[in-house]
Amino acid sequence: MEFGIPPLPSWPGSHPLIIHLPLGLLPVAPVLILLGLVFQKCGRAYWWSAFTMMAIGTVGAWLAVASGGAAWELAIKSGEVGRVLEHHEALAFLTRIVFTALTFLYLVVLLGPAASKKELSRRANWGIQVPFLLLYAAGLIVLAQAGHEGARAVHEFGALAVL
């Protein structure tokens, strides 16, 4: 029996691999934000780490939509599977827009105090970060719905990306 590195999948076939980047990283950011609020002395390090997770996860969302678009070109889009794939696609586009906006908004949140050269008080940080986390939670719901519709297409209807 031979072991070796398997060949890389085609671009449309890479969609199942790429989607795990945003699914894995984007939910980590709010945990880091909360840790920064609790451990305020090193809060900025946690918050910049959260931003990094958001940025990489958002790039992953862009790549996932692109590879999903390539897979879409090869998919059978008739009947119920077509409706599920269309819903998945719409939610994926919305996810990409939402997390792009959230990532840029969070960059503004982080750079605001630095631009004014003032450290925010604990209360001010909570007042800014908690509303942001509520917006972010809404984004995570959209992400979860997009993932769920993609999983339905695969597990209920057998839609597979071409490897």
C-alpha positions in Angstrom: 0.0 0.0 0.0 1.4 3.4 -1.0 1.1 6.5 1.1 1.6 9.9 -0.3 0.2 13.4 -0.5 -3.1 13.3 -2.4 -3.5 15.7 -5.3 -5.1 19.1 -4.6 -8.7 19.3 -5.6 -9.9 21.4 -8.4 -11.1 25.0 -7.7 -14.8 24.0 -7.5 -13.8 20.9 -5.5 -11.9 23.0 -3.0 -15.2 24.5 -1.7 -15.7 21.9 1.1 -12.1 22.6 2.3 -12.2 26.4 2.1 -15.6 26.8 3.9 -14.0 25.6 7.1 -11.8 28.6 7.4 -14.6 31.2 8.1 -16.6 28.6 10.0 -13.7 27.9 12.3 -12.2 31.4 12.7 -15.1 33.8 12.8 -16.8 32.4 15.9 -13.4 32.7 17.8 -13.3 36.5 17.6 -16.1 37.2 20.1 -14.5 34.9 22.7 -11.3 37.0 22.3 -13.2 40.2 22.6 -14.9 39.0 25.8 -11.5 37.9 27.2 -10.2 41.4 26.5 -13.0 42.9 28.4 -12.5 40.6 31.4 -8.7 40.9 31.4 -8.5 44.6 30.5 -4.8 45.0 31.3 -4.0 42.9 28.2 -7.3 43.7 26.5 -5.7 45.3 23.4 -3.7 42.1 22.7 -7.0 40.1 22.8 -8.8 42.6 20.7 -6.1 42.7 18.0 -6.1 38.9 18.0 -9.9 39.0 17.6 -9.4 41.4 14.6 -6.9 39.0 13.1 -9.4 36.1 13.4 -12.1 38.3 11.8 -9.8 39.4 9.0 -8.6 35.9 8.1 -12.1 34.5 8.5 -13.5 37.2 6.2 -10.8 36.5 3.6 -11.9 32.9 3.9 -15.5 33.9 3.4 -14.5 35.7 0.1 -12.6 32.6 -1.0 -15.5 30.3 0.0 -18.0 32.3 -2.0 -15.6 32.3 -5.0 -15.0 28.5 -4.9 -18.8 28.0 -4.2 -19.5 30.1 -7.3 -17.3 27.8 -9.3 -19.0 24.7 -7.8 -22.4 26.4 -8.6 -21.5 26.4 -12.3 -21.2 22.6 -12.2 -24.2 21.9 -9.9 -27.6 20.5 -10.8 -29.9 23.2 -9.9 -33.4 21.7 -10.5 -36.1 21.0 -8.0 -35.7 21.2 -4.2 -31.9 21.0 -4.3 -31.8 24.0 -6.6 -33.9 26.0 -4.1 -31.6 24.9 -1.2 -28.5 25.8 -3.2 -30.0 29.2 -4.2 -30.8 29.9 -0.5 -27.3 28.8 0.5 -25.8 31.1 -2.2 -27.8 34.1 -1.1 -26.9 33.5 2.6 -23.2 33.1 1.6 -23.2 36.4 -0.2 -24.9 38.1 2.8 -22.3 36.5 5.2 -19.5 37.8 3.1 -21.0 41.3 3.1 -21.8 41.2 6.9 -18.3 40.1 8.0 -16.5 42.4 5.6 -18.5 45.3 7.2 -18.0 44.0 10.7 -14.2 43.6 10.2 -13.8 47.1 9.0 -16.1 48.4 11.8 -13.9 46.6 14.3 -10.8 48.1 12.8 -12.3 51.5 13.4 -13.2 50.5 17.0 -9.5 49.5 17.6 -7.9 52.5 15.8 -10.2 55.2 17.3 -8.5 55.3 20.7 -5.1 55.0 19.1 -5.9 58.0 16.8 -6.9 60.1 19.7 -4.0 58.8 21.8 -6.3 58.1 24.7 -6.9 54.8 26.5 -10.6 54.2 27.0 -12.0 53.5 30.4 -13.3 50.1 31.3 -16.8 51.4 31.1 -16.2 52.9 27.7 -14.7 49.7 26.4 -17.8 47.7 27.5 -20.0 50.4 26.0 -18.4 50.0 22.6 -17.5 46.3 22.6 -20.9 44.9 23.8 -23.0 46.5 21.1 -20.4 45.4 18.6 -20.7 41.8 19.9 -24.5 42.0 19.5 -24.0 42.9 15.8 -21.4 40.2 15.5 -23.8 37.6 17.0 -26.3 38.5 14.2 -23.6 37.9 11.7 -22.8 34.5 13.2 -26.5 33.6 12.9 -26.3 34.4 9.1 -23.0 32.3 8.9 -24.7 29.4 10.7 -27.7 29.5 8.4 -25.5 29.6 5.3 -23.5 26.6 6.6 -26.8 24.8 7.4 -28.2 25.3 3.9 -24.9 24.0 2.4 -25.0 21.0 4.7 -28.6 20.3 3.7 -27.6 20.4 0.0 -24.9 17.8 0.6 -26.5 15.6 3.2 -30.2 15.7 2.2 -29.8 16.0 -1.6 -26.3 14.6 -2.3 -24.9 17.8 -3.9 -21.1 17.3 -4.1 -18.3 19.5 -5.4 -16.3 18.0 -8.2 -12.9 17.0 -7.0 
